[in-house]
């Protein structure tokens, strides 16, 4: 294979003929929600949500019952008592730093759901990447193909490329939760890619991503930009250089 230049307009035209894509331009410069100094708040958001789920499942929130509190059974009182249960779930959404922790939880939970479950995004996420790789393979078969993915996108990229349907030359992952969340807490082992080079970048200040520590995967730690934590990996020249080698 020889390196080639892909025309973005041609790529988008080809891709949208297979599946409509909506691309929204960012009107304001991106600013990371979290910094290294307050990244612990994201973990607090996760703990609040997880605790609320456990308490509700164990029935510890059942004391919010209108009939027991007031002796009345009006629809309004019952609704008010029931609505109180949602308060613990809304706390993280009111604080930007805690909202980041909630986003991480939502990414993982909605992806690990069975594909036939209504709220699952697993099938749709894989389908969109598969469609794009099909277009690239059909129109740019002589190009050196690199997939660069961040955060939850690294999980989707690994699943699609690992299926063997559409191999790529190189996978560059950044801030990946594959080992730190999926393998450690869900027991989903990370396996190397058979026919693709894989470079994984992470920071010690990243509260989501980390090293994958697997034979065949080149873990690289980024130093000197710790305040960026989980964000702005692809503004680092070392990460971009991996994709262009």
C-alpha positions in Angstrom: 0.0 0.0 0.0 1.2 3.5 -0.7 0.2 6.6 1.3 -2.5 8.7 -0.3 -4.5 11.9 0.2 -8.2 11.6 0.8 -10.5 14.3 -0.5 -12.9 15.1 2.4 -15.7 16.3 0.1 -15.6 13.0 -1.9 -15.5 11.0 1.2 -18.6 12.6 2.8 -20.5 12.4 -0.5 -19.8 8.7 -0.8 -20.6 8.0 2.9 -23.9 9.8 2.8 -25.1 7.8 -0.1 -25.0 4.8 2.1 -26.2 6.3 5.4 -27.2 9.9 6.1 -24.7 11.6 8.3 -25.2 14.9 10.2 -22.1 17.0 10.9 -22.5 20.0 13.1 -19.8 22.7 13.2 -18.6 23.8 16.6 -19.3 27.5 17.0 -17.1 28.2 20.0 -13.6 26.9 20.9 -13.6 23.7 22.8 -12.8 24.0 26.5 -12.4 21.0 28.7 -14.9 20.6 31.5 -12.5 19.1 33.9 -8.9 20.0 34.9 -6.6 17.9 37.0 -7.4 19.8 40.1 -11.1 19.0 40.1 -11.2 15.7 38.3 -12.2 14.1 41.6 -15.6 15.7 41.2 -16.3 13.5 38.2 -15.8 10.5 40.4 -18.1 12.0 43.0 -20.8 12.2 40.3 -20.4 8.6 39.5 -20.7 7.6 43.2 -23.8 9.7 43.6 -25.6 8.1 40.6 -24.4 4.6 41.5 -25.5 5.0 45.1 -28.9 6.3 44.1 -29.4 3.3 41.9 -28.4 0.9 44.6 -30.6 2.5 47.2 -33.6 2.5 44.9 -33.0 -1.2 44.1 -32.8 -2.1 47.8 -35.9 -0.2 48.6 -34.2 2.4 50.8 -36.0 5.2 49.1 -39.5 3.7 49.7 -40.0 5.9 52.7 -40.8 8.7 50.2 -44.4 7.6 50.2 -47.3 10.1 50.3 -49.7 7.8 52.1 -47.3 7.0 54.9 -46.1 10.6 55.3 -49.5 12.3 55.2 -52.2 9.6 55.4 -53.6 10.9 52.2 -53.7 9.3 48.7 -54.3 12.3 46.4 -52.6 12.0 42.9 -50.7 15.2 43.5 -49.2 14.0 46.8 -48.3 10.6 45.3 -46.7 12.3 42.3 -44.7 14.7 44.5 -43.4 11.9 46.7 -42.4 9.8 43.7 -40.7 12.7 42.0 -38.4 13.1 44.9 -36.7 9.9 43.9 -35.2 11.5 40.8 -33.4 14.2 42.8 -30.2 12.1 43.4 -30.0 11.5 39.6 -30.3 15.2 38.8 -27.5 16.4 41.2 -24.7 15.5 38.8 -26.4 17.3 35.9 -26.5 20.6 37.9 -22.7 20.8 38.2 -20.5 20.8 35.1 -17.8 18.8 36.7 -20.1 16.1 38.0 -21.8 16.0 34.6 -18.6 14.7 33.1 -18.8 11.7 35.5 -22.4 11.1 34.5 -21.5 11.2 30.8 -18.9 8.4 31.4 -21.4 6.2 33.1 -24.0 6.8 30.3 -21.5 6.0 27.6 -20.6 2.7 29.2 -24.1 1.6 30.3 -25.8 2.4 26.9 -23.1 0.6 25.0 -22.9 -2.6 27.0 -26.7 -3.1 26.7 -27.8 -5.9 24.4 -28.2 -4.6 20.8 -31.9 -5.5 20.7 -32.5 -3.3 23.8 -34.2 0.0 22.7 -31.8 2.3 24.5 -28.7 0.5 23.3 -26.3 2.4 21.1 -24.0 -0.5 20.5 -25.4 -1.6 17.1 -25.8 1.9 15.7 -22.3 3.0 16.8 -20.7 0.0 15.2 -22.8 0.3 12.0 -21.7 4.0 11.5 -18.0 3.2 11.7 -18.4 0.0 9.6 -20.1 2.1 6.9 -17.3 4.6 6.8 -14.7 1.9 6.6 -16.5 0.3 3.8 -16.5 3.5 1.8 -12.8 4.1 2.5 -12.0 0.5 1.4 -14.0 0.8 -1.8 -12.7 4.2 -2.9 -9.2 4.4 -1.4 -8.0 0.8 -1.4 -4.4 1.9 -2.0 -4.2 4.3 0.9 -2.6 3.7 4.3 -5.6 3.6 6.5 -5.4 4.9 10.1 -8.3 5.1 12.6 -7.8 7.5 15.5 -10.3 7.2 18.3 -10.8 8.8 21.7 -12.5 7.6 24.9 -15.6 5.6 24.2 -14.8 5.8 20.5 -11.8 3.5 21.2 -14.1 0.8 22.4 -16.3 1.0 19.2 -13.2 1.1 17.0 -11.7 -1.9 18.7 -14.9 -3.9 18.3 -15.4 -3.0 14.6 -11.7 -3.5 13.6 -11.3 -6.6 15.8 -14.2 -8.3 14.0 -11.9 -8.7 11.0 -14.5 -7.4 8.5 -12.6 -4.4 7.5 -8.9 -4.4 8.8 -7.0 -1.1 9.0 -3.3 -0.5 8.9 -3.1 1.3 12.3 -5.3 2.1 15.2 -4.4 5.1 17.4 -6.4 5.2 20.7 -6.3 8.0 23.3 -7.9 8.2 26.7 -9.2 4.6 26.3 -11.4 3.0 29.0 -10.8 -0.5 27.5 -8.6 -1.7 30.4 -9.4 0.9 33.1 -13.2 0.4 33.0 -14.3 -2.4 30.6 -11.7 -5.0 31.6 -11.2 -4.1 35.2 -14.9 -3.7 36.2 -16.8 -5.6 33.6 -14.4 -8.4 33.0 -14.2 -7.8 29.2 -10.7 -8.8 28.2 -8.7 -6.6 25.7 -7.1 -8.5 22.8 -4.6 -7.2 20.3 -5.5 -6.7 16.7 -4.2 -9.5 14.4 -3.4 -7.4 11.3 -3.2 -3.8 12.6 -0.6 -1.8 14.4 -2.1 -0.4 17.7 -0.7 2.6 19.6 -2.5 3.7 22.8 -1.9 7.1 24.5 -2.9 8.1 28.0 -2.1 10.6 30.8 -1.6 9.9 34.5 -4.2 12.7 35.1 -6.8 11.0 32.9 -9.7 9.9 35.1 -11.1 7.6 32.3 -8.2 6.3 30.2 -5.1 4.4 31.0 -2.6 1.9 29.8 -4.0 -1.3 28.2 -0.9 -3.4 29.2 -1.3 -6.1 26.5 1.2 -7.7 24.2 0.9 -6.3 20.8 -0.4 -2.9 22.0 2.1 0.0 22.3 1.2 2.0 25.4 2.6 5.6 25.3 2.3 8.0 28.2 1.9 11.7 27.4 3.8 14.1 29.7 3.8 17.8 30.2 0.1 18.5 29.5 -1.5 17.0 32.6 -4.1 19.8 33.0 -5.9 18.5 29.9 -6.7 15.3 31.7 -9.1 13.3 29.5 -9.3 15.9 26.7 -7.3 17.4 23.8 -5.2 14.4 23.0 -5.2 15.1 19.3 -3.7 18.5 19.8 -0.5 16.8 20.9 2.0 16.4 18.1 3.2 13.0 19.3 -0.3 11.6 18.9 -0.7 13.0 15.4 2.7 11.8 14.4 1.7 8.2 15.2 -1.1 8.5 12.7 1.2 9.9 10.0 4.0 7.4 10.3 
